[in-house]
Structures are given as structure tokens and as C-alpha cells.
Amino acid sequence: MTGKKDPMEDGTKKVMKHESEDQLIQSFTDNIVSLDGKKNGKVKGKGPINNAIAIHVFEYLESYNISTHFVNKINDRDMQVKKTELYPIVIKVHNVVTPALKKRYKKEKGEEIEAQLIEFYYGKDRLFDPVSKNFSDQAFELAGEDELRVMTREGYKINALVKPFFKRRNIDLADITLQFGKYRGRVMLSSEITPDSCRLLDSSSGDPLSSERFDKDMGNISESYRKVHNRLLGDE
């Protein structure tokens, strides 16, 4: 199996061509990027940790008939994925109130949201671009009505599966960011669920266990990612 570098990468991953035209090789780097994209750095060993977490969660979701772009593990950093046509839409599912949601919905910060709250972001260039003010008007230019319906339904279902999956391992899922693509006419999850794409908190202490630590200059990032890895894969 061979791969040749392709210019596509999102800051934390590199995507390379696969010998099969409809497949790609995705490599997890040690790079870390803040949510606003203004700060970046490196966390030693993060790539293999994220690769292992992503594969574990993909396999869990697939067991519940969630379609994903995952094909198989190549090595500690790389996985083989389907070459999906990504929609320039990012779905964020909230389980607790953030400062932004506090202002918008008049809820207390950190308050648990009984019904999952889903938001759409325009994510052509980066996963964390601001919500489009006219998204409802633009949505049908970015994806068809049926496709948006599938993405919404799958977003809710993925969150409903992953939230208790983490909770059983003493991790609270505050929010999760997802992106979908189309492969052979089928809409499927085309982004990974890792501490880079979720806001995770230790259920006992409330301490952040994800990239939020990098955003807030809290330190101990590698240790926190490793803690998530160990709890999910049964090493803790």
C-alpha cells in the first residue's frame, strides 16, 4: 500500500492519495490548532493517540449502523478512509451551555441541555468558522434538503450514542463537531471523533480533557489526551 502526498490537510491531519482512486490515507500529526485558528503548536505523541481513539469510536458507531468513511487501520498514525465529497457544512451538537449559548438562550453556563441542541456552521475552509447568519437561506445551496435531513438525523444519533459511551468511562461530552460527505451516493460521517473535535470533561473533577486545554493555555495536554485514550481503550 502506497501513498503520495496530497495538498489537502486541516492542520491536525495530512491526507494522502491511496493506490485505490476512491480511497485516501489519512495521517494524524502532533499538530494542535485553537478553535479560532489563531494559535497552533505541537503535542508530542498526539497523532497516534488520536488515530487509536478515532478508530475505536468509528468501530463502535459502525456497530450501530452509522455509516462512516473509515476503512481500516494502516499503522499507529495512519488510517485508510473512503474518498468522500465533503459538504462545506459542519454540525455541532451541544450537551451543555457554553458562554455563547448562555447569551443566546438565557441559560446558565455549564447547565446540561435536556434536549440535544444542534447548530450548523459554514466549514469550507476550517471546521470552526462562525455560524452563518443567513445559513437557512444558504443551506440548500450547500446541500440538498434530503442530505441536510440525513446529516441532522445522523448528528443527533451519533451524539446520542457517543455521549453515554464516554460517560461510562467517566468522561462528559460537552459538545461534538461533525462533518459529513457523500460516497457512492451515500451520506456518511467523514470526520473523526477525538479530543480535537469534542469538548470533553472529567466527570469527577470537571477538568477539560481535550483541545480546550490548549485554547486556555492550561498545559498537561498530552496527559489529558492519553487519559481519554486509556479510559476508552480500557487501559485505565
LOFI-60565 format. One record per residue (C-alpha): x, y, z; residue number from 0; residue in one letter. Coordinates in Angstrom, 1 decimal. Example, Ala and Ser with C-alpha at 12.3 -4.5 7.8 and 13.67 -1.06 7.14 Angstrom:
<atom><xx>12.3</xx><yy>-4.5</yy><zz>7.8</zz><nr>0</nr><rest>A</rest></atom>
<atom><xx>13.7</xx><yy>-1.1</yy><zz>7.1</zz><nr>1</nr><rest>S</rest></atom>
//
This chain:
<atom><xx>0.0</xx><yy>0.0</yy><zz>0.0</zz><nr>0</nr><rest>M</rest></atom>
<atom><xx>1.5</xx><yy>3.3</yy><zz>-1.1</zz><nr>1</nr><rest>T</rest></atom>
<atom><xx>0.5</xx><yy>6.9</yy><zz>-0.6</zz><nr>2</nr><rest>G</rest></atom>
<atom><xx>1.6</xx><yy>10.1</yy><zz>-2.3</zz><nr>3</nr><rest>K</rest></atom>
<atom><xx>1.2</xx><yy>13.4</yy><zz>-0.5</zz><nr>4</nr><rest>K</rest></atom>
<atom><xx>-1.7</xx><yy>15.5</yy><zz>-1.5</zz><nr>5</nr><rest>D</rest></atom>
<atom><xx>-2.0</xx><yy>19.2</yy><zz>-0.6</zz><nr>6</nr><rest>P</rest></atom>
<atom><xx>-5.2</xx><yy>18.6</yy><zz>1.5</zz><nr>7</nr><rest>M</rest></atom>
<atom><xx>-4.7</xx><yy>18.9</yy><zz>5.2</zz><nr>8</nr><rest>E</rest></atom>
<atom><xx>-6.6</xx><yy>20.6</yy><zz>8.0</zz><nr>9</nr><rest>D</rest></atom>
<atom><xx>-3.8</xx><yy>21.5</yy><zz>10.4</zz><nr>10</nr><rest>G</rest></atom>
<atom><xx>-4.0</xx><yy>18.4</yy><zz>12.6</zz><nr>11</nr><rest>T</rest></atom>
<atom><xx>-4.2</xx><yy>15.7</yy><zz>9.8</zz><nr>12</nr><rest>K</rest></atom>
<atom><xx>-2.5</xx><yy>15.1</yy><zz>6.5</zz><nr>13</nr><rest>K</rest></atom>
<atom><xx>-4.4</xx><yy>13.5</yy><zz>3.7</zz><nr>14</nr><rest>V</rest></atom>
<atom><xx>-2.5</xx><yy>11.5</yy><zz>1.0</zz><nr>15</nr><rest>M</rest></atom>
<atom><xx>-3.6</xx><yy>9.6</yy><zz>-2.1</zz><nr>16</nr><rest>K</rest></atom>
<atom><xx>-4.2</xx><yy>5.9</yy><zz>-1.9</zz><nr>17</nr><rest>H</rest></atom>
<atom><xx>-3.5</xx><yy>3.3</yy><zz>-4.7</zz><nr>18</nr><rest>E</rest></atom>
<atom><xx>-7.3</xx><yy>3.0</yy><zz>-5.0</zz><nr>19</nr><rest>S</rest></atom>
<atom><xx>-8.8</xx><yy>6.1</yy><zz>-6.6</zz><nr>20</nr><rest>E</rest></atom>
<atom><xx>-11.8</xx><yy>6.2</yy><zz>-4.3</zz><nr>21</nr><rest>D</rest></atom>
<atom><xx>-9.7</xx><yy>5.8</yy><zz>-1.1</zz><nr>22</nr><rest>Q</rest></atom>
<atom><xx>-7.4</xx><yy>8.1</yy><zz>0.9</zz><nr>23</nr><rest>L</rest></atom>
<atom><xx>-4.7</xx><yy>7.7</yy><zz>3.5</zz><nr>24</nr><rest>I</rest></atom>
<atom><xx>-5.3</xx><yy>10.0</yy><zz>6.5</zz><nr>25</nr><rest>Q</rest></atom>
<atom><xx>-2.3</xx><yy>10.7</yy><zz>8.8</zz><nr>26</nr><rest>S</rest></atom>
<atom><xx>-2.7</xx><yy>12.2</yy><zz>12.3</zz><nr>27</nr><rest>F</rest></atom>
<atom><xx>0.0</xx><yy>14.7</yy><zz>13.1</zz><nr>28</nr><rest>T</rest></atom>
<atom><xx>1.1</xx><yy>16.0</yy><zz>16.5</zz><nr>29</nr><rest>D</rest></atom>
<atom><xx>-0.1</xx><yy>19.5</yy><zz>15.5</zz><nr>30</nr><rest>N</rest></atom>
<atom><xx>-2.8</xx><yy>21.2</yy><zz>17.5</zz><nr>31</nr><rest>I</rest></atom>
<atom><xx>-4.8</xx><yy>24.3</yy><zz>16.5</zz><nr>32</nr><rest>V</rest></atom>
<atom><xx>-7.0</xx><yy>26.5</yy><zz>18.6</zz><nr>33</nr><rest>S</rest></atom>
<atom><xx>-10.7</xx><yy>26.7</yy><zz>17.9</zz><nr>34</nr><rest>L</rest></atom>
<atom><xx>-10.4</xx><yy>30.2</yy><zz>16.3</zz><nr>35</nr><rest>D</rest></atom>
<atom><xx>-7.4</xx><yy>29.1</yy><zz>14.2</zz><nr>36</nr><rest>G</rest></atom>
<atom><xx>-5.2</xx><yy>31.8</yy><zz>15.5</zz><nr>37</nr><rest>K</rest></atom>
<atom><xx>-2.8</xx><yy>29.6</yy><zz>17.6</zz><nr>38</nr><rest>K</rest></atom>
<atom><xx>-1.1</xx><yy>26.4</yy><zz>16.8</zz><nr>39</nr><rest>N</rest></atom>
<atom><xx>1.5</xx><yy>24.2</yy><zz>18.3</zz><nr>40</nr><rest>G</rest></atom>
<atom><xx>2.6</xx><yy>20.6</yy><zz>18.8</zz><nr>41</nr><rest>K</rest></atom>
<atom><xx>1.7</xx><yy>18.0</yy><zz>21.4</zz><nr>42</nr><rest>V</rest></atom>
<atom><xx>4.2</xx><yy>15.1</yy><zz>21.4</zz><nr>43</nr><rest>K</rest></atom>
<atom><xx>2.5</xx><yy>11.8</yy><zz>20.7</zz><nr>44</nr><rest>G</rest></atom>
<atom><xx>-0.9</xx><yy>13.2</yy><zz>19.9</zz><nr>45</nr><rest>K</rest></atom>
<atom><xx>-1.1</xx><yy>11.7</yy><zz>16.4</zz><nr>46</nr><rest>G</rest></atom>
<atom><xx>-1.1</xx><yy>8.1</yy><zz>17.4</zz><nr>47</nr><rest>P</rest></atom>
<atom><xx>-3.4</xx><yy>8.8</yy><zz>20.4</zz><nr>48</nr><rest>I</rest></atom>
<atom><xx>-6.0</xx><yy>10.4</yy><zz>18.1</zz><nr>49</nr><rest>N</rest></atom>
<atom><xx>-5.7</xx><yy>7.7</yy><zz>15.5</zz><nr>50</nr><rest>N</rest></atom>
<atom><xx>-6.4</xx><yy>5.0</yy><zz>18.1</zz><nr>51</nr><rest>A</rest></atom>
<atom><xx>-9.3</xx><yy>6.9</yy><zz>19.6</zz><nr>52</nr><rest>I</rest></atom>
<atom><xx>-10.8</xx><yy>7.7</yy><zz>16.2</zz><nr>53</nr><rest>A</rest></atom>
<atom><xx>-10.6</xx><yy>4.0</yy><zz>15.1</zz><nr>54</nr><rest>I</rest></atom>
<atom><xx>-12.1</xx><yy>2.8</yy><zz>18.4</zz><nr>55</nr><rest>H</rest></atom>
<atom><xx>-15.1</xx><yy>5.2</yy><zz>18.1</zz><nr>56</nr><rest>V</rest></atom>
<atom><xx>-15.6</xx><yy>4.5</yy><zz>14.4</zz><nr>57</nr><rest>F</rest></atom>
<atom><xx>-15.9</xx><yy>0.8</yy><zz>15.1</zz><nr>58</nr><rest>E</rest></atom>
<atom><xx>-18.3</xx><yy>1.5</yy><zz>17.9</zz><nr>59</nr><rest>Y</rest></atom>
<atom><xx>-20.5</xx><yy>3.7</yy><zz>15.7</zz><nr>60</nr><rest>L</rest></atom>
<atom><xx>-20.4</xx><yy>1.2</yy><zz>12.8</zz><nr>61</nr><rest>E</rest></atom>
<atom><xx>-21.7</xx><yy>-1.5</yy><zz>15.2</zz><nr>62</nr><rest>S</rest></atom>
<atom><xx>-24.8</xx><yy>0.7</yy><zz>15.5</zz><nr>63</nr><rest>Y</rest></atom>
<atom><xx>-25.1</xx><yy>1.0</yy><zz>11.7</zz><nr>64</nr><rest>N</rest></atom>
<atom><xx>-23.7</xx><yy>4.5</yy><zz>11.5</zz><nr>65</nr><rest>I</rest></atom>
<atom><xx>-22.0</xx><yy>4.9</yy><zz>8.1</zz><nr>66</nr><rest>S</rest></atom>
<atom><xx>-18.5</xx><yy>6.4</yy><zz>8.3</zz><nr>67</nr><rest>T</rest></atom>
<atom><xx>-15.6</xx><yy>7.0</yy><zz>5.9</zz><nr>68</nr><rest>H</rest></atom>
<atom><xx>-13.3</xx><yy>4.7</yy><zz>7.9</zz><nr>69</nr><rest>F</rest></atom>
<atom><xx>-12.0</xx><yy>1.6</yy><zz>6.1</zz><nr>70</nr><rest>V</rest></atom>
<atom><xx>-9.1</xx><yy>0.2</yy><zz>8.2</zz><nr>71</nr><rest>N</rest></atom>
<atom><xx>-6.0</xx><yy>1.0</yy><zz>10.3</zz><nr>72</nr><rest>K</rest></atom>
<atom><xx>-2.7</xx><yy>1.2</yy><zz>8.4</zz><nr>73</nr><rest>I</rest></atom>
<atom><xx>-0.3</xx><yy>1.9</yy><zz>11.3</zz><nr>74</nr><rest>N</rest></atom>
<atom><xx>-0.1</xx><yy>3.9</yy><zz>14.5</zz><nr>75</nr><rest>D</rest></atom>
<atom><xx>-0.7</xx><yy>7.3</yy><zz>12.8</zz><nr>76</nr><rest>R</rest></atom>
<atom><xx>-2.5</xx><yy>6.4</yy><zz>9.6</zz><nr>77</nr><rest>D</rest></atom>
<atom><xx>-5.9</xx><yy>5.1</yy><zz>8.6</zz><nr>78</nr><rest>M</rest></atom>
<atom><xx>-7.5</xx><yy>4.3</yy><zz>5.2</zz><nr>79</nr><rest>Q</rest></atom>
<atom><xx>-10.7</xx><yy>6.1</yy><zz>4.5</zz><nr>80</nr><rest>V</rest></atom>
<atom><xx>-13.2</xx><yy>6.4</yy><zz>1.7</zz><nr>81</nr><rest>K</rest></atom>
<atom><xx>-12.7</xx><yy>9.5</yy><zz>-0.5</zz><nr>82</nr><rest>K</rest></atom>
<atom><xx>-15.9</xx><yy>11.3</yy><zz>0.2</zz><nr>83</nr><rest>T</rest></atom>
<atom><xx>-17.1</xx><yy>14.5</yy><zz>-1.3</zz><nr>84</nr><rest>E</rest></atom>
<atom><xx>-17.2</xx><yy>16.7</yy><zz>1.8</zz><nr>85</nr><rest>L</rest></atom>
<atom><xx>-20.1</xx><yy>19.1</yy><zz>2.4</zz><nr>86</nr><rest>Y</rest></atom>
<atom><xx>-19.0</xx><yy>22.6</yy><zz>3.4</zz><nr>87</nr><rest>P</rest></atom>
<atom><xx>-21.2</xx><yy>22.3</yy><zz>6.4</zz><nr>88</nr><rest>I</rest></atom>
<atom><xx>-20.2</xx><yy>21.5</yy><zz>10.0</zz><nr>89</nr><rest>V</rest></atom>
<atom><xx>-22.6</xx><yy>20.2</yy><zz>12.6</zz><nr>90</nr><rest>I</rest></atom>
<atom><xx>-22.0</xx><yy>21.0</yy><zz>16.2</zz><nr>91</nr><rest>K</rest></atom>
<atom><xx>-24.2</xx><yy>19.2</yy><zz>18.8</zz><nr>92</nr><rest>V</rest></atom>
<atom><xx>-24.2</xx><yy>20.8</yy><zz>22.3</zz><nr>93</nr><rest>H</rest></atom>
<atom><xx>-25.0</xx><yy>18.9</yy><zz>25.5</zz><nr>94</nr><rest>N</rest></atom>
<atom><xx>-24.1</xx><yy>21.7</yy><zz>27.9</zz><nr>95</nr><rest>V</rest></atom>
<atom><xx>-24.5</xx><yy>25.5</yy><zz>27.8</zz><nr>96</nr><rest>V</rest></atom>
<atom><xx>-21.4</xx><yy>27.5</yy><zz>26.6</zz><nr>97</nr><rest>T</rest></atom>
<atom><xx>-20.9</xx><yy>31.2</yy><zz>27.2</zz><nr>98</nr><rest>P</rest></atom>
<atom><xx>-22.2</xx><yy>31.9</yy><zz>23.7</zz><nr>99</nr><rest>A</rest></atom>
<atom><xx>-25.3</xx><yy>29.8</yy><zz>24.3</zz><nr>100</nr><rest>L</rest></atom>
<atom><xx>-25.9</xx><yy>31.5</yy><zz>27.6</zz><nr>101</nr><rest>K</rest></atom>
<atom><xx>-26.4</xx><yy>34.8</yy><zz>25.9</zz><nr>102</nr><rest>K</rest></atom>
<atom><xx>-28.4</xx><yy>33.4</yy><zz>23.1</zz><nr>103</nr><rest>R</rest></atom>
<atom><xx>-30.8</xx><yy>31.1</yy><zz>25.1</zz><nr>104</nr><rest>Y</rest></atom>
<atom><xx>-30.6</xx><yy>32.8</yy><zz>28.6</zz><nr>105</nr><rest>K</rest></atom>
<atom><xx>-29.3</xx><yy>29.6</yy><zz>30.2</zz><nr>106</nr><rest>K</rest></atom>
<atom><xx>-26.6</xx><yy>29.2</yy><zz>32.8</zz><nr>107</nr><rest>E</rest></atom>
<atom><xx>-23.1</xx><yy>28.3</yy><zz>31.7</zz><nr>108</nr><rest>K</rest></atom>
<atom><xx>-22.4</xx><yy>24.6</yy><zz>32.2</zz><nr>109</nr><rest>G</rest></atom>
<atom><xx>-26.1</xx><yy>23.8</yy><zz>32.5</zz><nr>110</nr><rest>E</rest></atom>
<atom><xx>-26.9</xx><yy>20.5</yy><zz>30.9</zz><nr>111</nr><rest>E</rest></atom>
<atom><xx>-29.2</xx><yy>20.7</yy><zz>27.9</zz><nr>112</nr><rest>I</rest></atom>
<atom><xx>-32.0</xx><yy>18.2</yy><zz>28.2</zz><nr>113</nr><rest>E</rest></atom>
<atom><xx>-32.7</xx><yy>18.1</yy><zz>24.5</zz><nr>114</nr><rest>A</rest></atom>
<atom><xx>-29.7</xx><yy>18.0</yy><zz>22.2</zz><nr>115</nr><rest>Q</rest></atom>
<atom><xx>-29.0</xx><yy>21.3</yy><zz>20.6</zz><nr>116</nr><rest>L</rest></atom>
<atom><xx>-27.6</xx><yy>21.2</yy><zz>17.1</zz><nr>117</nr><rest>I</rest></atom>
<atom><xx>-26.1</xx><yy>24.1</yy><zz>15.2</zz><nr>118</nr><rest>E</rest></atom>
<atom><xx>-24.8</xx><yy>24.4</yy><zz>11.6</zz><nr>119</nr><rest>F</rest></atom>
<atom><xx>-21.6</xx><yy>26.1</yy><zz>10.7</zz><nr>120</nr><rest>Y</rest></atom>
<atom><xx>-20.2</xx><yy>27.0</yy><zz>7.3</zz><nr>121</nr><rest>Y</rest></atom>
<atom><xx>-17.0</xx><yy>25.0</yy><zz>7.2</zz><nr>122</nr><rest>G</rest></atom>
<atom><xx>-15.5</xx><yy>25.2</yy><zz>3.8</zz><nr>123</nr><rest>K</rest></atom>
<atom><xx>-12.0</xx><yy>26.3</yy><zz>4.9</zz><nr>124</nr><rest>D</rest></atom>
<atom><xx>-12.0</xx><yy>25.5</yy><zz>8.7</zz><nr>125</nr><rest>R</rest></atom>
<atom><xx>-14.2</xx><yy>23.4</yy><zz>10.9</zz><nr>126</nr><rest>L</rest></atom>
<atom><xx>-14.8</xx><yy>26.2</yy><zz>13.4</zz><nr>127</nr><rest>F</rest></atom>
<atom><xx>-15.9</xx><yy>29.1</yy><zz>11.3</zz><nr>128</nr><rest>D</rest></atom>
<atom><xx>-18.7</xx><yy>31.2</yy><zz>12.8</zz><nr>129</nr><rest>P</rest></atom>
<atom><xx>-22.3</xx><yy>30.2</yy><zz>12.2</zz><nr>130</nr><rest>V</rest></atom>
<atom><xx>-23.5</xx><yy>31.8</yy><zz>9.0</zz><nr>131</nr><rest>S</rest></atom>
<atom><xx>-26.1</xx><yy>34.5</yy><zz>9.8</zz><nr>132</nr><rest>K</rest></atom>
<atom><xx>-28.1</xx><yy>33.5</yy><zz>6.8</zz><nr>133</nr><rest>N</rest></atom>
<atom><xx>-27.5</xx><yy>29.8</yy><zz>7.0</zz><nr>134</nr><rest>F</rest></atom>
<atom><xx>-31.1</xx><yy>28.9</yy><zz>6.4</zz><nr>135</nr><rest>S</rest></atom>
<atom><xx>-31.0</xx><yy>30.8</yy><zz>3.1</zz><nr>136</nr><rest>D</rest></atom>
<atom><xx>-27.7</xx><yy>29.3</yy><zz>2.1</zz><nr>137</nr><rest>Q</rest></atom>
<atom><xx>-28.1</xx><yy>25.7</yy><zz>3.3</zz><nr>138</nr><rest>A</rest></atom>
<atom><xx>-29.9</xx><yy>24.5</yy><zz>0.2</zz><nr>139</nr><rest>F</rest></atom>
<atom><xx>-27.0</xx><yy>25.9</yy><zz>-2.0</zz><nr>140</nr><rest>E</rest></atom>
<atom><xx>-24.6</xx><yy>23.8</yy><zz>0.1</zz><nr>141</nr><rest>L</rest></atom>
<atom><xx>-26.6</xx><yy>20.5</yy><zz>0.3</zz><nr>142</nr><rest>A</rest></atom>
<atom><xx>-29.9</xx><yy>19.2</yy><zz>-0.8</zz><nr>143</nr><rest>G</rest></atom>
<atom><xx>-32.9</xx><yy>19.0</yy><zz>1.5</zz><nr>144</nr><rest>E</rest></atom>
<atom><xx>-32.7</xx><yy>15.2</yy><zz>1.9</zz><nr>145</nr><rest>D</rest></atom>
<atom><xx>-29.0</xx><yy>15.4</yy><zz>2.5</zz><nr>146</nr><rest>E</rest></atom>
<atom><xx>-29.4</xx><yy>18.0</yy><zz>5.3</zz><nr>147</nr><rest>L</rest></atom>
<atom><xx>-32.1</xx><yy>15.9</yy><zz>6.8</zz><nr>148</nr><rest>R</rest></atom>
<atom><xx>-29.8</xx><yy>12.9</yy><zz>6.9</zz><nr>149</nr><rest>V</rest></atom>
<atom><xx>-26.9</xx><yy>14.9</yy><zz>8.4</zz><nr>150</nr><rest>M</rest></atom>
<atom><xx>-29.2</xx><yy>16.3</yy><zz>11.1</zz><nr>151</nr><rest>T</rest></atom>
<atom><xx>-30.6</xx><yy>12.9</yy><zz>11.9</zz><nr>152</nr><rest>R</rest></atom>
<atom><xx>-27.2</xx><yy>11.2</yy><zz>12.0</zz><nr>153</nr><rest>E</rest></atom>
<atom><xx>-25.7</xx><yy>14.1</yy><zz>14.0</zz><nr>154</nr><rest>G</rest></atom>
<atom><xx>-28.4</xx><yy>13.6</yy><zz>16.7</zz><nr>155</nr><rest>Y</rest></atom>
<atom><xx>-27.9</xx><yy>9.8</yy><zz>16.6</zz><nr>156</nr><rest>K</rest></atom>
<atom><xx>-24.1</xx><yy>10.0</yy><zz>16.8</zz><nr>157</nr><rest>I</rest></atom>
<atom><xx>-24.2</xx><yy>12.3</yy><zz>19.8</zz><nr>158</nr><rest>N</rest></atom>
<atom><xx>-26.8</xx><yy>10.1</yy><zz>21.5</zz><nr>159</nr><rest>A</rest></atom>
<atom><xx>-24.5</xx><yy>7.1</yy><zz>21.1</zz><nr>160</nr><rest>L</rest></atom>
<atom><xx>-21.2</xx><yy>8.7</yy><zz>21.9</zz><nr>161</nr><rest>V</rest></atom>
<atom><xx>-22.4</xx><yy>10.7</yy><zz>25.0</zz><nr>162</nr><rest>K</rest></atom>
<atom><xx>-23.1</xx><yy>7.6</yy><zz>27.1</zz><nr>163</nr><rest>P</rest></atom>
<atom><xx>-20.2</xx><yy>5.8</yy><zz>25.6</zz><nr>164</nr><rest>F</rest></atom>
<atom><xx>-17.9</xx><yy>8.5</yy><zz>27.1</zz><nr>165</nr><rest>F</rest></atom>
<atom><xx>-19.9</xx><yy>8.8</yy><zz>30.3</zz><nr>166</nr><rest>K</rest></atom>
<atom><xx>-19.4</xx><yy>5.1</yy><zz>31.1</zz><nr>167</nr><rest>R</rest></atom>
<atom><xx>-15.7</xx><yy>5.9</yy><zz>31.1</zz><nr>168</nr><rest>R</rest></atom>
<atom><xx>-16.1</xx><yy>8.9</yy><zz>33.5</zz><nr>169</nr><rest>N</rest></atom>
<atom><xx>-15.9</xx><yy>11.5</yy><zz>30.7</zz><nr>170</nr><rest>I</rest></atom>
<atom><xx>-18.6</xx><yy>14.1</yy><zz>30.0</zz><nr>171</nr><rest>D</rest></atom>
<atom><xx>-19.2</xx><yy>15.0</yy><zz>26.3</zz><nr>172</nr><rest>L</rest></atom>
<atom><xx>-20.0</xx><yy>18.8</yy><zz>26.4</zz><nr>173</nr><rest>A</rest></atom>
<atom><xx>-20.2</xx><yy>19.1</yy><zz>22.6</zz><nr>174</nr><rest>D</rest></atom>
<atom><xx>-19.2</xx><yy>17.3</yy><zz>19.4</zz><nr>175</nr><rest>I</rest></atom>
<atom><xx>-18.3</xx><yy>18.7</yy><zz>16.0</zz><nr>176</nr><rest>T</rest></atom>
<atom><xx>-19.1</xx><yy>16.5</yy><zz>12.9</zz><nr>177</nr><rest>L</rest></atom>
<atom><xx>-18.7</xx><yy>16.8</yy><zz>9.2</zz><nr>178</nr><rest>Q</rest></atom>
<atom><xx>-20.3</xx><yy>14.6</yy><zz>6.5</zz><nr>179</nr><rest>F</rest></atom>
<atom><xx>-19.5</xx><yy>13.7</yy><zz>3.0</zz><nr>180</nr><rest>G</rest></atom>
<atom><xx>-21.0</xx><yy>11.7</yy><zz>0.1</zz><nr>181</nr><rest>K</rest></atom>
<atom><xx>-19.5</xx><yy>8.4</yy><zz>-1.1</zz><nr>182</nr><rest>Y</rest></atom>
<atom><xx>-21.1</xx><yy>6.5</yy><zz>-4.0</zz><nr>183</nr><rest>R</rest></atom>
<atom><xx>-24.4</xx><yy>8.4</yy><zz>-3.4</zz><nr>184</nr><rest>G</rest></atom>
<atom><xx>-24.5</xx><yy>7.8</yy><zz>0.3</zz><nr>185</nr><rest>R</rest></atom>
<atom><xx>-24.1</xx><yy>10.5</yy><zz>3.0</zz><nr>186</nr><rest>V</rest></atom>
<atom><xx>-21.7</xx><yy>9.4</yy><zz>5.8</zz><nr>187</nr><rest>M</rest></atom>
<atom><xx>-19.7</xx><yy>10.7</yy><zz>8.7</zz><nr>188</nr><rest>L</rest></atom>
<atom><xx>-16.4</xx><yy>11.9</yy><zz>7.3</zz><nr>189</nr><rest>S</rest></atom>
<atom><xx>-14.6</xx><yy>13.4</yy><zz>10.3</zz><nr>190</nr><rest>S</rest></atom>
<atom><xx>-13.1</xx><yy>11.8</yy><zz>13.4</zz><nr>191</nr><rest>E</rest></atom>
<atom><xx>-14.3</xx><yy>11.9</yy><zz>17.0</zz><nr>192</nr><rest>I</rest></atom>
<atom><xx>-11.2</xx><yy>12.7</yy><zz>19.0</zz><nr>193</nr><rest>T</rest></atom>
<atom><xx>-10.3</xx><yy>15.2</yy><zz>21.8</zz><nr>194</nr><rest>P</rest></atom>
<atom><xx>-9.6</xx><yy>17.6</yy><zz>18.8</zz><nr>195</nr><rest>D</rest></atom>
<atom><xx>-13.2</xx><yy>17.6</yy><zz>17.7</zz><nr>196</nr><rest>S</rest></atom>
<atom><xx>-15.0</xx><yy>17.3</yy><zz>21.0</zz><nr>197</nr><rest>C</rest></atom>
<atom><xx>-15.1</xx><yy>19.2</yy><zz>24.3</zz><nr>198</nr><rest>R</rest></atom>
<atom><xx>-14.5</xx><yy>16.6</yy><zz>26.9</zz><nr>199</nr><rest>L</rest></atom>
<atom><xx>-14.6</xx><yy>17.0</yy><zz>30.7</zz><nr>200</nr><rest>L</rest></atom>
<atom><xx>-13.6</xx><yy>14.6</yy><zz>33.5</zz><nr>201</nr><rest>D</rest></atom>
<atom><xx>-16.9</xx><yy>13.6</yy><zz>35.1</zz><nr>202</nr><rest>S</rest></atom>
<atom><xx>-15.4</xx><yy>13.7</yy><zz>38.6</zz><nr>203</nr><rest>S</rest></atom>
<atom><xx>-13.4</xx><yy>16.9</yy><zz>38.6</zz><nr>204</nr><rest>S</rest></atom>
<atom><xx>-14.8</xx><yy>18.8</yy><zz>35.6</zz><nr>205</nr><rest>G</rest></atom>
<atom><xx>-11.3</xx><yy>19.3</yy><zz>34.3</zz><nr>206</nr><rest>D</rest></atom>
<atom><xx>-11.0</xx><yy>19.7</yy><zz>30.5</zz><nr>207</nr><rest>P</rest></atom>
<atom><xx>-9.6</xx><yy>16.6</yy><zz>28.7</zz><nr>208</nr><rest>L</rest></atom>
<atom><xx>-9.5</xx><yy>17.9</yy><zz>25.1</zz><nr>209</nr><rest>S</rest></atom>
<atom><xx>-8.1</xx><yy>20.7</yy><zz>23.0</zz><nr>210</nr><rest>S</rest></atom>
<atom><xx>-9.8</xx><yy>23.2</yy><zz>25.2</zz><nr>211</nr><rest>E</rest></atom>
<atom><xx>-6.7</xx><yy>22.9</yy><zz>27.4</zz><nr>212</nr><rest>R</rest></atom>
<atom><xx>-4.6</xx><yy>24.3</yy><zz>24.5</zz><nr>213</nr><rest>F</rest></atom>
<atom><xx>-7.1</xx><yy>27.1</yy><zz>23.9</zz><nr>214</nr><rest>D</rest></atom>
<atom><xx>-6.9</xx><yy>28.2</yy><zz>27.5</zz><nr>215</nr><rest>K</rest></atom>
<atom><xx>-3.1</xx><yy>27.6</yy><zz>28.0</zz><nr>216</nr><rest>D</rest></atom>
<atom><xx>-3.8</xx><yy>25.1</yy><zz>30.7</zz><nr>217</nr><rest>M</rest></atom>
<atom><xx>-0.9</xx><yy>22.7</yy><zz>30.0</zz><nr>218</nr><rest>G</rest></atom>
<atom><xx>-0.8</xx><yy>18.9</yy><zz>30.5</zz><nr>219</nr><rest>N</rest></atom>
<atom><xx>-2.4</xx><yy>18.4</yy><zz>27.1</zz><nr>220</nr><rest>I</rest></atom>
<atom><xx>-0.6</xx><yy>15.2</yy><zz>26.2</zz><nr>221</nr><rest>S</rest></atom>
<atom><xx>-1.5</xx><yy>13.7</yy><zz>29.6</zz><nr>222</nr><rest>E</rest></atom>
<atom><xx>-5.2</xx><yy>14.6</yy><zz>29.1</zz><nr>223</nr><rest>S</rest></atom>
<atom><xx>-5.3</xx><yy>13.1</yy><zz>25.6</zz><nr>224</nr><rest>Y</rest></atom>
<atom><xx>-3.6</xx><yy>10.0</yy><zz>27.0</zz><nr>225</nr><rest>R</rest></atom>
<atom><xx>-6.2</xx><yy>9.8</yy><zz>29.8</zz><nr>226</nr><rest>K</rest></atom>
<atom><xx>-9.0</xx><yy>9.8</yy><zz>27.3</zz><nr>227</nr><rest>V</rest></atom>
<atom><xx>-7.2</xx><yy>7.1</yy><zz>25.2</zz><nr>228</nr><rest>H</rest></atom>
<atom><xx>-6.7</xx><yy>4.9</yy><zz>28.2</zz><nr>229</nr><rest>N</rest></atom>
<atom><xx>-10.2</xx><yy>5.2</yy><zz>29.5</zz><nr>230</nr><rest>R</rest></atom>
<atom><xx>-11.8</xx><yy>4.5</yy><zz>26.1</zz><nr>231</nr><rest>L</rest></atom>
<atom><xx>-9.4</xx><yy>1.6</yy><zz>25.2</zz><nr>232</nr><rest>L</rest></atom>
<atom><xx>-9.5</xx><yy>0.0</yy><zz>28.6</zz><nr>233</nr><rest>G</rest></atom>
<atom><xx>-6.0</xx><yy>0.8</yy><zz>29.9</zz><nr>234</nr><rest>D</rest></atom>
<atom><xx>-7.2</xx><yy>2.8</yy><zz>32.9</zz><nr>235</nr><rest>E</rest></atom>
//
